[in-house]
Structure formats: C-alpha cells, structure tokens
Amino acid sequence: MIDFSLTEAQLELQQRARRFAQEYMIPYAHYYDRTGEFPRPIIRKAWEMGLMNLSIPREHGGPGLGVLEQCIVVEEMAAGCAGMTTSIYVNSLGAEPILIAGNTEQKEKYLRPLTEDLKFISFACSEPGMGSDVAGIQTRVKKEGSHYVINGSKFWITNAPHADYFAVFATLDPSLRHKGLCAFIVEADWPGVKVGRPVEKMGHRASTTSSVMFRDVKVPIDNLLGQEGEGFRIAMQTFALTRPAIAAFATGLARAAMEYAREYVNKRKAFGQKLRDFQAIQFKLAEMYVKIEASRLLYMKASWEADRSGRSTVLASIAKAFATDAAMWVASEAVQIHGGYGYIDQYPIEKLFRDAKLYQIYEGTSEIQRLILGRHVLDAYEPAMKKPPRWYNEKPPDFD
C-alpha cells in the first residue's frame, strides 16, 4: 500500500524545524540578507537543536537519518530563509562523498567532529571555468611518494571561509575527462590552501560563497576517497542523494511565497473589494498550490527511492527540474500579486524572488536535469507498449 503519512518521529522533526524557522530564521532573515554577514549564531542554534549533519550515521555520532528526513527539515527551513538553510545543509553535501566512498577511519576522523562541535565541511567541485560539467574539472592532482599534490582553483564554494574541511575533486589528467577524476578530503589549514573573499550575490546573501585556491597542497594518501579515477562516480552518487533536497528547498520557498501572498490578498483592497475576491487572484493562488503540492510529492518520491536503493538519479532530476522551476514561477507571481510592495525590501517577497533563481542553477542547472532525463527517455526508458504504437484502419470484430 502507498502511504503518504509521516511517522511520529518525522512529524516531530518537521515541527522542530518549523519552530526553528519561525523563531530563529524569519525574524533575522532581512538583517542577514541586507548585511551579508555569516549567520553563525543562527547556524549554531540549528546545530544545538539537532538540525544539522542529519545523514551522519549513529556509529560516528550522528542521528543516521535518511534523505527523506533531511528533505522534511530543508523544506521547513527554506520557508524561513533560503540562504541560512544553504549554509546549514551544505554540511550534508560536503559529508556525502565521505559517506559514499570513505573507509571507517576516514569517517570517524572527519564526520564525528562535526557532531561534537559546530564545524563545517564544504563541497569543492565547481571551478571558474566549469560548473555543471563535472568531467571538465581542470584542478590537477599528481601522486608523489606518500602523498598527492593538488593545484587548481574552485569557485562558488559555500561556507568556504568557515570550512574546517573540503571534499575536493581533482583530475589526474584533464584529457581523461570523467575517467581521471579523484576525490579527496583536504583540511582547510593545510599549507597551500587559500580562500578568497566572499562574493556578492543576487540572492542567498546569508550564505557565504567564495573561491578556494590550492597551490602545491600535499594530501596524504590516506585522504583519497575510494580509488583513483572514482571521483566522477562519487560526485554523481552524491548529487543523486542531495538533489532531492534542492527540490525540497524550492518547495519550502514556494510555500512561503504563497503564504505571504495569501496573507496579503486577505488584507489588501482594490476597486472597492479585497484582492481575494478577484477570480484572477484565486487562479494564481490555485496554480501556486498545485505546483507546491506536486513539488513535494516529487521530492518525497525521489528521497524515498534514494533511501530505498541509493539510485535516485532520474527521480532526483525530475524533482529538481520541476520544483525549482515551480519556485521561480510562484515567487514571480507572488511579486505580481503584491504589486509595488512586492518590489521593495520592506516585504519579504523580493528576497524570495532573488533567492528562488539559484535553485535553477546550483547542483546541476535545470538544463542539465533535462539533459539527464532526455537521455533516460531515449536510452533507458522501457515503453509500456511492447509493440511500436501505430494507427490501424481495421473494422473491429464482433466481440460479443
């Protein structure tokens, strides 16, 4: 039987995350968005309330929760502030390569400290000249005796100035494309690791994003994740497990935009009546609700598959492509409903609109998701009709 209800434990987690968003995120979201300061006090509170590092197994000090539970938390937090949520959740992204390919010693050494104090691990994959093209990584690595040496630059790295560790992807030879990629755990205070100043962004301003440079950084052999040449597989498996959460991010933001719009139309009057009485407004809210409900169902299915089999690439791409486009549309329509008030920063809608755009870009653009899905339909999809469908011009028999 299909059951869409949450367990008591999941409901408690949802309520805890919702309470956190309402008490610690929403009241301060405007301040951090305006100043661009890193919201460390808010993030520490999330850590104290057990809302960070949810995927770390119990044997390494974490709660050992699944992708679905992480998505439930992310939706609630993203409704409070997308930027803060990005900086909170990125620990899960950074830790995932270790969970996928790390040995017992690596997991104990680098995951347990995240549960014992507020520490950060960043995912260092994107570069100045490449984003979604993971196989096009140019950061070089070569083996020298008992260690590896990494040279190159990464860009768009969330929490980089505050990171204690990085999950770094580098290539033995760029001409090898995906076959040459390797993954490493690099400590932020090692010689040769330099973090650039935070970049100013259109949205997600409460989340710090910087470049990271690696200049002759010596990495012990013990810090290689998996085997040489397995970096691409590790990265793709990571995205398959974290992309459902991006759909949950988008769902939470869209839900907040709809709720703000709902509140506004119940108060605002035009042409002698409340906005809520206009059919055009009701249709906009109805379409928002449809897209939000569909987005939630898609991320729940993708996360269910990720927890069940660990193979959710297609479902994760469906969820991310749909939910992120939906969030952009809902935020845009919410601005339209607010009119001029939606365009000024005294209302939260303009921030939601700016924040929504990033979901269509990071962890694989909307175009990349459609490329994945197009290839799936052409090469892997199994048609329900075993014979090619065609029109027949035959008189039917007398079935009686």
Sequence and secondary structure as in RCSB ss.txt:
>XXXX:A:sequence
MIDFSLTEAQLELQQRARRFAQEYMIPYAHYYDRTGEFPRPIIRKAWEMGLMNLSIPREHGGPGLGVLEQCIVVE
EMAAGCAGMTTSIYVNSLGAEPILIAGNTEQKEKYLRPLTEDLKFISFACSEPGMGSDVAGIQTRVKKEGSHYVI
NGSKFWITNAPHADYFAVFATLDPSLRHKGLCAFIVEADWPGVKVGRPVEKMGHRASTTSSVMFRDVKVPIDNLL
GQEGEGFRIAMQTFALTRPAIAAFATGLARAAMEYAREYVNKRKAFGQKLRDFQAIQFKLAEMYVKIEASRLLYM
KASWEADRSGRSTVLASIAKAFATDAAMWVASEAVQIHGGYGYIDQYPIEKLFRDAKLYQIYEGTSEIQRLILGR
HVLDAYEPAMKKPPRWYNEKPPDFD
>XXXX:A:secstr
       HHHHHHHHHHHHHIIIIIHHHHHHHHHH    HHHHHHHHHTT S TTS GGGTS    HHHHHHHHH
HHHTT HHHHHHHHHHHHHHHHHHHH  HHHHHHHHHHHHHS   EEEE  BTTBSS GGG   EEEEETTEEEE
EEEEEEEETGGG SEEEEEEES GGGGGGGEEEEEEETTSTTEEE      SS TTS EEEEEEEEEEEEGGGEE
SSTT HHHHHHHHHHHHHHHHHHHHHHHHHHHHHHHHHHHHH EETTEEGGG HHHHHHHHHHHHHHHHHHHHHH
HHHHHHHHHS  HHHHHHHHHHHHHHHHHHHHHHHHHHGGGGGSTTSTHHHHHHHHHHHTTTTS HHHHHHHHHH
HHHHT   SSSS             
